[in-house]
Amino acid sequence: MSKPREQGLTMIIDKGLGPAETRDILHVGGQYIDFWKLGFGTSALYPPEMLAEKVQLIRSSGIEVYPGGTFMEVAILQEKLDEYLYLAQNTGFTAVEVSDGTIDLPGEIRERAITRAAEIGLRVLTEVGKKEQGMPAPVADLAALVRKDLQYGAYRVILEGRESGVNVGLYDENGRLIRDEFEELLSLIDDPRALIWEAPLKDQQRDLIIRFGPDVNLGNIPPREVLALEALRVGLRADTLQTTLNRRAAG
């Protein structure tokens, strides 16, 4: 499916690629990437000229680019939300992530962050779920937060999976989906197409593609695995070949 896509979105996590590596990833797999996240607070650590060059390079390939949610969490702790949003916009970012993976974020501030970012023309992704191990939120609370975020104007809501995909969110200590909680969440969500599932591991990607089809939205994909994920989506790997053939035969 050609860009801009509304479904089958792929979000990659960039933990510090330089300009040459960025160009290589764009040249090889840019057509399969929809969102490019500069992970955590790494955006603040680039030389300003390099950051501006990198952001523009990514945008020129028709990809939304945004800083990781931890960066906004720091700004909120410092009571500098508006300054952060304008800085992101002036740097050339096209989107922002609103999350509370590390901090406690009051509902009114979360709502303000979403609506304010949308008002100044930034596309808003939100994230639900905590990053710390052993701090699972009740599934009903996650579902309620998803509904509120979408109501306030979020474009998509990300399900926390970190860059490891292990023992966090809806994943157990082996990186497998916790099926009961997974199905409970789906039963409480009006439209799962509004979700982006952080799924950095191949088995997670495979399971979600088999469950929802190739147009499932997936995030925290390592940049060098973009083509490998696309191969899973279209049945060009053994993991999803039979499923793809069966789907086409049934359709």
Protein Blocks (a to p, Z undefined) as FASTA:
>chain_A
ZZddfehpacdddehiafklmmmmmmmmmmmpfbdcdehjlmmmpcfklmmmmmmmmmmn
opacdddfklmmmmmmnopmkmmmmmmmmnopabdcddfflbccdfklmmmmmmmmmmno
pacdddeddfbghiaccfklmmmmmmmmmmnopabdcddebjnopaiajbcfkopacfkl
mmmmmmmpmblmlpccddfbfklmmmmmmmnojkbccehiafklmmmmmmmmnopafklm
mmmmmmmmmZZ
